[in-house]
Amino acid sequence: MREHPAHACGVPAEGQVEANGVRLHYVDWGRKEHPPLVFLHGGSAHARWWDFVVPHLVDRYRCVALDLRGHGDSSWAASSDYSLAAHAADVAALIDALALTRVGVIGHSFGGFVAMTFAATARARLSALVIVDSRPRITTRSARFLEALRKLPQTRYASVEDALRRFQLLPADHSARRELVEHVVRHGLMRTPNGPWTLKFDRHAMAGNPAQDLSPALAAVDCPVLAVRGEHSSVVSVAALAEFPAANPGAVTAEIPGAHHHVMLDRPEALAGVIGSFLDSVTANGAR
């Protein structure tokens, strides 16, 4: 494991963990004596998508955001294994490498699938689980859509400015301020050997997970669970959000007004407030 200290206040430290045949990159905010949180981003995203949520939590929590394998500055899987089980094993490896105990795990979109898969077997290692605009199942339609995305050519940009101008979120609907979107684009770009710029993710990581029901995994979670949706999300409906307490009667739900699927970009302060209140109550109650 290699660690690089933060360069200035508010800038996270960075580190790498070698595990499961990949190099995992993470960013780390806060002090080691604080209760730890691990943040998992969505598909084709990266750890720095959480940059606008973490500042509202870092005064009382140690916040660690992982680049999932095949994303951001983590390495691509030579075996092209991007299964939920492989991702969950990476989360476990990160937690072990950093010697985190009683950790809260927060996952957005695809990261929510990973978080639920990990949580099903984490048991005493987990203090809380937060799922942001994700569902307890991968539908056949979703699996086919991800497979179609995998087959698309990687987008090329002539320059950083070209990427900032042309980049589109997926789903495209959002209410994020321009500077937030530009921030995640800048952190998500890499230069190709022949000159153009592209995004830091392996397109094979978009697929590899068939339609499946994660409700049994969710039902096995015995720590406090919070499921959150954006008010205008096209991915998670009100009915889909209700699937969480149906699968795990201890789960609670919340909705972020004005947000679409990319909740941490659309309404970062509101999302942090909901997450913080939930986690603070867990800590205050001493809940498992």
LOTISE-606974 format. One record per residue (C-alpha): residue number from 1; residue in three letters; x, y, z. Coordinates in steps of 0.02 Angstrom, whole numbers, plus 50000, padded with zeros to 5 digits. Layout:
<nodes>
NODE_pos_code_c1_c2_c3
NODE_NUM_ala_X_Y_Z $
...
</nodes>
This chain:
<nodes>
NODE_pos_code_c1_c2_c3
NODE_1_met_50000_50000_50000 $
NODE_2_arg_50065_50173_49954 $
NODE_3_glu_50000_50336_50026 $
NODE_4_his_50030_50516_49971 $
NODE_5_pro_49987_50654_50095 $
NODE_6_ala_49868_50796_50056 $
NODE_7_his_49951_50951_49986 $
NODE_8_ala_49833_51078_50064 $
NODE_9_cys_49681_51095_50175 $
NODE_10_gly_49529_51024_50088 $
NODE_11_val_49631_50922_49963 $
NODE_12_pro_49620_50736_49998 $
NODE_13_ala_49768_50624_50024 $
NODE_14_glu_49790_50488_49893 $
NODE_15_gly_49841_50307_49906 $
NODE_16_gln_49848_50142_49814 $
NODE_17_val_49812_49964_49865 $
NODE_18_glu_49869_49812_49766 $
NODE_19_ala_49735_49678_49783 $
NODE_20_asn_49641_49547_49683 $
NODE_21_gly_49751_49572_49530 $
NODE_22_val_49718_49759_49515 $
NODE_23_arg_49790_49922_49581 $
NODE_24_leu_49655_50015_49676 $
NODE_25_his_49669_50204_49693 $
NODE_26_tyr_49579_50298_49830 $
NODE_27_val_49566_50473_49901 $
NODE_28_asp_49558_50503_50088 $
NODE_29_trp_49490_50652_50184 $
NODE_30_gly_49485_50679_50370 $
NODE_31_arg_49571_50612_50525 $
NODE_32_lys_49601_50429_50564 $
NODE_33_glu_49520_50444_50735 $
NODE_34_his_49352_50486_50657 $
NODE_35_pro_49225_50350_50612 $
NODE_36_pro_49264_50292_50435 $
NODE_37_leu_49154_50304_50281 $
NODE_38_val_49190_50225_50111 $
NODE_39_phe_49110_50306_49958 $
NODE_40_leu_49078_50209_49797 $
NODE_41_his_49040_50301_49634 $
NODE_42_gly_48930_50247_49490 $
NODE_43_gly_48973_50169_49322 $
NODE_44_ser_49095_50267_49211 $
NODE_45_ala_49123_50391_49353 $
NODE_46_his_49265_50406_49481 $
NODE_47_ala_49302_50444_49663 $
NODE_48_arg_49306_50634_49643 $
NODE_49_trp_49119_50639_49607 $
NODE_50_trp_49102_50644_49797 $
NODE_51_asp_49206_50802_49816 $
NODE_52_phe_49055_50913_49849 $
NODE_53_val_48972_50798_49976 $
NODE_54_val_49123_50756_50082 $
NODE_55_pro_49161_50935_50145 $
NODE_56_his_48997_50931_50242 $
NODE_57_leu_49044_50768_50331 $
NODE_58_val_49232_50775_50352 $
NODE_59_asp_49226_50872_50516 $
NODE_60_arg_49163_50714_50604 $
NODE_61_tyr_49197_50570_50484 $
NODE_62_arg_49349_50502_50395 $
NODE_63_cys_49292_50495_50214 $
NODE_64_val_49377_50377_50091 $
NODE_65_ala_49321_50370_49909 $
NODE_66_leu_49374_50223_49801 $
NODE_67_asp_49403_50221_49613 $
NODE_68_leu_49318_50057_49567 $
NODE_69_arg_49424_49940_49461 $
NODE_70_gly_49424_49998_49281 $
NODE_71_his_49381_50176_49333 $
NODE_72_gly_49476_50334_49376 $
NODE_73_asp_49655_50302_49427 $
NODE_74_ser_49628_50120_49474 $
NODE_75_ser_49695_49993_49349 $
NODE_76_trp_49589_49899_49225 $
NODE_77_ala_49554_49715_49259 $
NODE_78_ala_49665_49610_49145 $
NODE_79_ser_49537_49471_49163 $
NODE_80_ser_49395_49593_49121 $
NODE_81_asp_49312_49534_49282 $
NODE_82_tyr_49196_49676_49329 $
NODE_83_ser_49070_49571_49422 $
NODE_84_leu_48987_49635_49579 $
NODE_85_ala_49080_49501_49677 $
NODE_86_ala_49248_49564_49611 $
NODE_87_his_49206_49744_49656 $
NODE_88_ala_49145_49692_49829 $
NODE_89_ala_49308_49598_49857 $
NODE_90_asp_49402_49758_49812 $
NODE_91_val_49302_49856_49941 $
NODE_92_ala_49346_49726_50072 $
NODE_93_ala_49530_49736_50021 $
NODE_94_leu_49530_49925_50039 $
NODE_95_ile_49449_49916_50211 $
NODE_96_asp_49577_49786_50266 $
NODE_97_ala_49725_49883_50196 $
NODE_98_leu_49672_50042_50287 $
NODE_99_ala_49627_49944_50445 $
NODE_100_leu_49454_50023_50449 $
NODE_101_thr_49332_49958_50579 $
NODE_102_arg_49145_49986_50596 $
NODE_103_val_49140_50071_50426 $
NODE_104_gly_48992_50154_50342 $
NODE_105_val_48978_50119_50155 $
NODE_106_ile_48891_50240_50035 $
NODE_107_gly_48860_50188_49855 $
NODE_108_his_48783_50283_49710 $
NODE_109_ser_48701_50197_49560 $
NODE_110_phe_48813_50050_49510 $
NODE_111_gly_48911_50085_49668 $
NODE_112_gly_48750_50048_49761 $
NODE_113_phe_48747_49873_49686 $
NODE_114_val_48926_49849_49743 $
NODE_115_ala_48887_49915_49916 $
NODE_116_met_48740_49796_49938 $
NODE_117_thr_48843_49648_49877 $
NODE_118_phe_48983_49691_49999 $
NODE_119_ala_48864_49726_50143 $
NODE_120_ala_48780_49556_50131 $
NODE_121_thr_48937_49472_50199 $
NODE_122_ala_49020_49616_50293 $
NODE_123_arg_48923_49587_50455 $
NODE_124_ala_49014_49663_50605 $
NODE_125_arg_49132_49762_50495 $
NODE_126_leu_48989_49875_50437 $
NODE_127_ser_48911_50014_50541 $
NODE_128_ala_48788_50080_50411 $
NODE_129_leu_48739_50064_50228 $
NODE_130_val_48681_50210_50119 $
NODE_131_ile_48617_50179_49942 $
NODE_132_val_48598_50332_49831 $
NODE_133_asp_48484_50322_49679 $
NODE_134_ser_48507_50138_49651 $
NODE_135_arg_48390_49988_49657 $
NODE_136_pro_48396_49818_49741 $
NODE_137_arg_48395_49729_49573 $
NODE_138_ile_48474_49739_49401 $
NODE_139_thr_48333_49720_49276 $
NODE_140_thr_48350_49631_49109 $
NODE_141_arg_48325_49799_49023 $
NODE_142_ser_48466_49878_49125 $
NODE_143_ala_48584_49734_49090 $
NODE_144_arg_48551_49746_48903 $
NODE_145_phe_48576_49935_48907 $
NODE_146_leu_48744_49917_48994 $
NODE_147_glu_48798_49785_48868 $
NODE_148_ala_48752_49904_48726 $
NODE_149_leu_48856_50042_48807 $
NODE_150_arg_49004_49925_48820 $
NODE_151_lys_49006_49903_48631 $
NODE_152_leu_49013_50090_48595 $
NODE_153_pro_49182_50164_48548 $
NODE_154_gln_49269_50266_48681 $
NODE_155_thr_49237_50452_48657 $
NODE_156_arg_49387_50554_48602 $
NODE_157_tyr_49413_50739_48638 $
NODE_158_ala_49535_50854_48548 $
NODE_159_ser_49574_50949_48708 $
NODE_160_val_49518_50973_48887 $
NODE_161_glu_49415_51121_48828 $
NODE_162_asp_49333_51010_48697 $
NODE_163_ala_49289_50883_48832 $
NODE_164_leu_49216_51018_48945 $
NODE_165_arg_49109_51077_48800 $
NODE_166_arg_49048_50908_48735 $
NODE_167_phe_49037_50798_48891 $
NODE_168_gln_48863_50738_48937 $
NODE_169_leu_48806_50650_49093 $
NODE_170_leu_48714_50485_49076 $
NODE_171_pro_48568_50500_49106 $
NODE_172_ala_48580_50675_49034 $
NODE_173_asp_48451_50760_49145 $
NODE_174_his_48529_50856_49288 $
NODE_175_ser_48521_51019_49384 $
NODE_176_ala_48704_51030_49433 $
NODE_177_arg_48800_51192_49426 $
NODE_178_arg_48918_51200_49278 $
NODE_179_glu_49074_51209_49386 $
NODE_180_leu_49030_51045_49472 $
NODE_181_val_49011_50953_49307 $
NODE_182_glu_49173_51030_49243 $
NODE_183_his_49261_50973_49402 $
NODE_184_val_49216_50789_49377 $
NODE_185_val_49260_50801_49192 $
NODE_186_arg_49433_50872_49228 $
NODE_187_his_49469_50735_49356 $
NODE_188_gly_49402_50602_49238 $
NODE_189_leu_49510_50638_49086 $
NODE_190_met_49669_50555_49026 $
NODE_191_arg_49775_50582_48872 $
NODE_192_thr_49790_50438_48749 $
NODE_193_pro_49961_50385_48679 $
NODE_194_asn_49920_50461_48509 $
NODE_195_gly_49864_50629_48576 $
NODE_196_pro_49675_50646_48600 $
NODE_197_trp_49595_50646_48771 $
NODE_198_thr_49470_50518_48834 $
NODE_199_leu_49383_50469_48995 $
NODE_200_lys_49468_50363_49128 $
NODE_201_phe_49366_50204_49123 $
NODE_202_asp_49369_50036_49039 $
NODE_203_arg_49213_50020_48931 $
NODE_204_his_49210_49834_48972 $
NODE_205_ala_49169_49886_49150 $
NODE_206_met_48998_49943_49088 $
NODE_207_ala_48939_49763_49072 $
NODE_208_gly_48973_49591_49142 $
NODE_209_asn_48832_49588_49268 $
NODE_210_pro_48675_49498_49212 $
NODE_211_ala_48500_49536_49273 $
NODE_212_gln_48492_49489_49456 $
NODE_213_asp_48395_49519_49615 $
NODE_214_leu_48496_49595_49757 $
NODE_215_ser_48350_49591_49879 $
NODE_216_pro_48419_49436_49967 $
NODE_217_ala_48585_49527_49992 $
NODE_218_leu_48493_49678_50058 $
NODE_219_ala_48387_49570_50173 $
NODE_220_ala_48545_49495_50247 $
NODE_221_val_48611_49666_50300 $
NODE_222_asp_48591_49688_50488 $
NODE_223_cys_48657_49866_50506 $
NODE_224_pro_48552_50025_50483 $
NODE_225_val_48509_50056_50300 $
NODE_226_leu_48463_50218_50212 $
NODE_227_ala_48403_50224_50031 $
NODE_228_val_48396_50393_49943 $
NODE_229_arg_48325_50447_49776 $
NODE_230_gly_48327_50610_49680 $
NODE_231_glu_48153_50686_49664 $
NODE_232_his_48164_50689_49474 $
NODE_233_ser_48266_50529_49451 $
NODE_234_ser_48230_50433_49292 $
NODE_235_val_48320_50281_49365 $
NODE_236_val_48238_50257_49535 $
NODE_237_ser_48051_50288_49548 $
NODE_238_val_47953_50311_49709 $
NODE_239_ala_47895_50131_49691 $
NODE_240_ala_48074_50071_49666 $
NODE_241_leu_48130_50163_49823 $
NODE_242_ala_47995_50071_49920 $
NODE_243_glu_48079_49906_49872 $
NODE_244_phe_48213_49940_50003 $
NODE_245_pro_48104_49932_50160 $
NODE_246_ala_48008_49790_50076 $
NODE_247_ala_48170_49691_50066 $
NODE_248_asn_48242_49749_50232 $
NODE_249_pro_48110_49811_50357 $
NODE_250_gly_48243_49909_50450 $
NODE_251_ala_48283_50018_50299 $
NODE_252_val_48229_50199_50295 $
NODE_253_thr_48209_50307_50140 $
NODE_254_ala_48231_50489_50090 $
NODE_255_glu_48206_50596_49935 $
NODE_256_ile_48314_50744_49885 $
NODE_257_pro_48208_50886_49812 $
NODE_258_gly_48263_50954_49644 $
NODE_259_ala_48388_50814_49609 $
NODE_260_his_48395_50695_49463 $
NODE_261_his_48498_50534_49459 $
NODE_262_his_48665_50620_49490 $
NODE_263_val_48614_50674_49664 $
NODE_264_met_48788_50716_49727 $
NODE_265_leu_48810_50842_49586 $
NODE_266_asp_48633_50911_49582 $
NODE_267_arg_48609_50938_49770 $
NODE_268_pro_48771_50895_49862 $
NODE_269_glu_48733_50993_50020 $
NODE_270_ala_48559_50920_50036 $
NODE_271_leu_48624_50744_50007 $
NODE_272_ala_48763_50769_50135 $
NODE_273_gly_48634_50834_50258 $
NODE_274_val_48524_50680_50240 $
NODE_275_ile_48673_50561_50250 $
NODE_276_gly_48748_50655_50397 $
NODE_277_ser_48586_50657_50497 $
NODE_278_phe_48563_50471_50468 $
NODE_279_leu_48742_50427_50516 $
NODE_280_asp_48740_50543_50667 $
NODE_281_ser_48584_50455_50730 $
NODE_282_val_48667_50286_50704 $
NODE_283_thr_48818_50344_50803 $
NODE_284_ala_48712_50420_50940 $
NODE_285_asn_48609_50262_50959 $
NODE_286_gly_48761_50150_50956 $
NODE_287_ala_48668_50042_50830 $
NODE_288_arg_48745_49893_50745 $
</nodes>
